């Protein structure tokens, strides 16, 4: 059985002899209960170039603990991650249900074990006056063995404290944060144990850019917007694969905005680089459009049918609409799923990633944004206006 949750937690560095504060000081906490200690061993998987953890994603196979199994964790905003869990199964191959959700990152590359992390955990449960659990505080003693370059092993040990919301709100997390910092703990730079195990910096590298203003290079401003759309596309990919509501539409929006940017500000980039990328984005948009258009038309016809008086309908009209478009949507979703697993799609992602991280710029792209971008927008607007008049 697949379990989907959202975890919200913060991690703290704990030195030798660190004492936790009395959490009963927090206004929301009526009592603190001991929970059974746990001993866990987790094997972490990634590509050879660490594409998952660099994107803030962890994939592990954990033995021991109350939530033993395969865990995939995806970024979900500040302090939060979406967690998908599936049972251990018999083998050590990554379950397909999880592998497909991270294909936008792995792109055909092998997922293999890169680290084994053993954790001894002491647990406290923070409880309110009604007996409801608000949060769990975990004190961890960690030993990690990571495979690094040339097959050498990196062994590290450390102590850390985690507080995870299990029923309380962010106000509790904020109050607990103040209490822990006052007790001498410090925020951990690592988002996940794996980052520390392999020696990865706590924050993913962000391309240098400087402030975006009218005086910034035009290419820098346009590329910053493209980078935002690329990030949206990557984030939406697993949602589309899971057929979450409105995800196809949102991904199509990101694709169309990217293509529109390349067309409107095409003079900022060499045509040999921008035009092939725009062409491939057009292809992806068309595939997504087939699935999205079926959703829109089905909803439109259903609403029109609902608005008609019963006497104006002959036969089970609503059922016919639903039945017909269920098949159309299924075909569209199948086409999208096939596309998202294709070499062509992965090549498009690679091309776009390279483009937004190291953009090729023309001389015009190096000029001031205030002098270049408004003119490009006016030209695009005028062209659209002429077409509408025609």
N, C-alpha and C positions, 0 to 999 in steps of 0.2 A: 504494500500500500504506500502511495506517495503522500507525504505530509508537507504542506506549504505553510510557512509562518513568516512573520517579520520580527527580527530581534533588534532590540535597541539596548546598547550597552556602552560602557566606557572602561578602558583599561588603565591601570596604574602600575608604576614601578614600585616594587617593595624590596627594601634592603633587608639584610639579616637582622632579626630581632624586631622587625616592624610590628607594631601593635595596632589592631584595628580600633577605631573609636566606638563609643557606645551609640549604636544607631537608634536607640530609644529616644535620643535627643531630638530626632526629627519629628515634626508635628504630626505627620501622617502615620508614623509607626507606633503601634501600641505595644508590640512585643517582638522579640527576636528568637527564632527557634533554630536549633541545630538540625541539619539534614545529614543523611548518611554520607560518609566520605566516599570518594570514588578514585579508582585507579584506571587510567585510560591510556591506550596506545593508538595513535592515529598515523596513517600513512598518507602523505600528501602527494597529489598528482598535478603535473603541469607539463607544458611543452618544454623542449630543450632550451628555448630562449626565454622561458618564464613569462609567456604572454598573459597567463591568467592572473598571477599575483601582481604583475605590473598594472593590470586593470582593476586591482582591488578585489579579485575573485579568488576564492579558495575552494578546492575540491579535495575531500579526504575520505578515507575509509577508516572508521573508528571502531575499535574493540573496547568494550567496557563502558561504564557510565549508564545513566538512565535513558540516554538517547542513542544507543549503539546503532551503527549503520553507516551508509554513505551519506555525506552532507555536502551540498553545494551551496555556497553563500555568494550572493550578488549584491553590489552596492545599492542602497535605497535611501540615500540622503544622509544628512549629518547623524552620526552615531548609530545608524540603522543599516541592516542588511536583510535582504530577502533570503530565507533559508528553505531549501527543498531537500527533503530526506527520503531515502528509499531503503528498504531492508538490505542487509549484507549480501544475501544470496550465497552461492557456493563458490564462485570464482573471484578472482581479483581484477578482472577486466572491468573498466568503467561502464556502469549501466547505460544503455542507450538513452533512457529517459533523461539522464543528466548530460550525457555527451552532446546531444542535439541542442541543448540550451546554451552551450558554450562554443558551438561551432563557429560563431561569428568571430571568435578570438582564435581558436585553434586552427581553423581553415585548412583542415586536412592533415595537420601535423600530429604526430603521435603524442598521446597523453601517457606519461610514464611516472613511476614513483621518483620523487626528488628529495624527500625528507621523511624521517620517522620521528615523531614527537611523543614522548611519554610524559604524562601529567598526573601528579598526585594532588587531589583536590579536596579541600575542606570547605564545606558549604554552610551558609547561614541564610535563613529565610526571614525576610522582613514582612510583618503581618500587621493588618489594621485592626481596629477595635471589633470588627465583626468576624474576625478570623480569616479574612480573605488575604491571600498572598499578594504582596505588592512588588517585591523584587527579590532576587537572589544575589548574594555576595559570595564570590568564590575566591579562595586563597590558593594559588597554584604554585607547586614546585615543579619546574619544567626542565626536562633534559631533551635536547634535540640533536639528531644526527642527520646532517644534510649532505647530499652529493653535490660537489662543486666541480670546477673545471678539472679535466683530465682524470675524472673518477675519484679524486681525493675526497676524503670525508672531513666535514667541519662539525665538531662536537661543541655544543654550548650548553650552559646551565644558567638558570635565572629564576627569580621569584616574581610573581605579579599578582595583582588583585583585579578582579572584574566585578562590576555591578551591572546586572541585567534586569530590565523591567519585565515583570511577569504579570502585572495587573495594574501597577501604578502608572501615573502620568509623568510627563517630562519635568513637571515641577519637583517631583520627588528626586529625579535624577540630578537636577540642578542643586537641590539642597544637600543631597548625599555627596555630590562633587565638592561642595564647599567644605563639608565635614572632613572628607578624606584629605583634601589639600591642607587643611588646618592641622591635621594629625601628622603631617610630614611626608605624605605620599606625593608623588608627582605623576602627571599624565604621561602615559606611554606614547612614544613617537610612532610605534608600530600599530597598524590597524589589525594585524593578525599575527599569531605566533610564528607563522611561516616566514614573514618578513624578517623577523629577528633571527630565525634559524639560518637563513641563507645570507644574512648580512645586507638585505635590501634596504635602502633609505626608507624612512617612515612615510614619506609622501612621494607619490609618483612624480616624475619629472614633468614640468610644464614648460612648453616652449617659451623662451623669453620674448617679450613683445613690447613692454612699456605701456604707458597710458595711451588709450585710443582717443584721438582728438583730431580737430581739423588740420593740425600741423603734422600729424603722423603720416607715414607713407600710405598712399592710397591702397597699395597691394596688401599692406599689413592689416588695414581695416577690413577690406573685403575678405581676406583669408581668415580673419578671426571669426567672421560670421559663418564661413564655410566650415570651420573647425567645430563650431557649435552644432551645425546640422549633422556633421559626421558623428559627433558624440551621441546625438539623438538617435541616429540610425542604428548605431551599435547597441544602445540601451534598449531599443524597441525590438530588435531581432528576436531575443528569447520570448518576448511577449507575443509576437506574431506566431512563432512556432507553437506556443501554448494556446493559440487562438483566443487570447484575451480580448474582451470587447473593445472596439475602436482602435486596436493596435495597428491593423492594416492601414486604416485611414491616417493615423499619425505618422507611420513610416512613409507613406506616400507623400505626405506634406513635407517631410524632411528631404525626400528625394527631389521633389519639385522645387523647393526653395534652393537647394544646391544647384540644380540645373539652371534655374532662373538667374542665380548670382553669376554663374559662369557666362551666361549669355549677355546679361546686362553690363557686366564689367569685363567682358572678354578682352578688351584692349589692354588690360593690366597683365595678361598672361600670354605667353607664346601660343599661337593657335595649335601648333603641333602637340602641345601638352593639354590644353583646355578642351579642344574639340572632341578628341577621343573619349575623354572623361564624361563630357556632357552627353555624348552619344550613348554611352553605357548606362548613364543615369536615366536617360529616356527609355531605354529597354526595360530597366527595372521598374520604372514608374508605370509602364504599360502592363507589366505582369501584375503588379499590385492593384492597378486600376480595374482589371477584370474581376478580381474578387470584391473590391470595394463597390464598384458600380452595381453589382448584383445585390449587395446589402441595401444600397440607397434606393434602388428601384423597387425592391420587395417592400420596404417600409413605406414608400410613397404610394404604391398601389393598395396596400393594406389600409392605409389611412383614408384614401379616397373611397374604398369600399365601405369602410366603417361609417363614413359620412352620408352614404346613400340610404334612403328609406328602404326597409326590407322589401317592399313591393317592387322596387326597381332592380332587385337582384334575382337572377335566374339560376337556381342551383346553389351548391355550396361554394360560393365564390372565394371566401376567405381561405377555405381549405385548399382550393385549387391553387391560389396564389402561394400559400405556404408550401405546398407540396412541390410545385414547379421550382420555386426559388431555393428550396432546400437542396435540390439536385444541382442547381446552377452554382450555389455557394460552395457546395462540396467539391465541385469540379474546380472552382476558382481557388479554394484553399489547397487542393491537391497540387495545382500548378504553382502556387506560391511556395509550398513545402519543397517541391522538386527544385525550384529555382534557388532557394536558400541553401540547398546542399550541393549546388553545382560549382564546378571549377570556374565558370565564367563569373559568378557572383563573388567568389573569393578573390579572383583577380581584380574585380572592380573595387573591392574593399582595400586591397593592397595598393592599388593605384591611387585611390582617394586619400588613404592614410599618408602615403609619400607626398602627395600634393599639398595637404594641409600642414604637414610638419616641416617641409622644406619647399615652400612654394617657388616655382619658377616665375620670375617677374620680368616684364619688359621695362624699358626706360620710363614709360608712363606710370608704371606701378610704383616706381620709386619717388614720384612727385607727391606734393602735399595732397592729402585727401580732400581738403577744402577746395582745392583748385580743380580736382579731377572728377570726384564722385558725383557732385550735383549735376554736372553737365551730362554724365552718362545716364543718370536717372531721367533727366529731362528728355534726352533722345529716346529712351525706351518708352517713356510716357507718350511722346508725340507719335511714335510708331503704333502703339496700341490704340491711340485715339483715331488715327487714320483708318485702321482696320475696322474699328467699331462703326465709324461713319460709312464705310463701304458696305 
